[in-house]
Structures are given as C-alpha cells and as structure tokens.
Amino acid sequence: MAETVTIPKEEYKSLKKKASFADDVLIQLEASLKDVEAGRISPAVH
C-alpha cells in the first residue's frame, strides 16, 4: 500500500532539482571511473 505525503509545491520543485543534479553527478562519476579503468586519464602536472 502506497502512502501519500503532502508538501508545498516549491519544496517539491526543489527536491526534483536536487534529485536530477544527483543523477547527473552519478552519471559523470561512472563515466570518469570508466575513463580511469580504460587508462584515458593522465596524471596532473604541477
């Protein structure tokens, strides 16, 4: 059985933006890890 929660519309919009941002960060992290595994990342030179 699903529960229903009522929140203000602005809070809902904020939570949706945060969820979207988190998804984007995870996708970028996954891509970066694949690049490291494939050897496409070179050490930084200072």
C-alpha positions as CSV (number, residue, x, y, z in Angstrom):
1,M,0.0,0.0,0.0
2,A,1.4,3.4,-1.0
3,E,1.5,6.3,1.3
4,T,0.7,9.9,0.3
5,V,2.5,12.9,1.7
6,T,1.6,16.5,1.1
7,I,4.4,19.1,0.7
8,P,4.5,22.6,-0.7
9,K,4.9,22.9,-4.5
10,E,8.2,24.9,-4.1
11,E,9.7,22.1,-1.9
12,Y,8.7,19.5,-4.4
13,K,10.4,21.5,-7.2
14,S,13.5,21.9,-5.1
15,L,13.6,18.1,-4.3
16,K,13.2,17.3,-8.0
17,K,16.1,19.6,-8.9
18,K,18.3,18.0,-6.3
19,A,17.4,14.5,-7.5
20,S,18.2,15.5,-11.1
21,F,21.5,17.0,-10.1
22,A,22.4,13.9,-8.0
23,D,21.6,11.7,-11.1
24,D,23.8,13.8,-13.3
25,V,26.7,13.6,-10.8
26,L,26.4,9.9,-10.6
27,I,26.4,9.5,-14.4
28,Q,29.6,11.7,-14.6
29,L,31.3,9.8,-11.8
30,E,30.5,6.5,-13.6
31,A,31.9,7.9,-16.8
32,S,35.1,9.1,-15.0
33,L,35.7,5.8,-13.4
34,K,35.4,4.0,-16.8
35,D,37.9,6.5,-18.2
36,V,40.3,5.7,-15.3
37,E,39.9,2.0,-15.9
38,A,40.5,2.4,-19.6
39,G,43.6,4.5,-19.0
40,R,42.3,7.6,-20.6
41,I,43.2,9.8,-17.6
42,S,46.8,11.1,-17.3
43,P,48.4,12.4,-14.1
44,A,48.2,16.1,-13.5
45,V,51.5,18.0,-13.9
46,H,52.1,20.8,-11.4
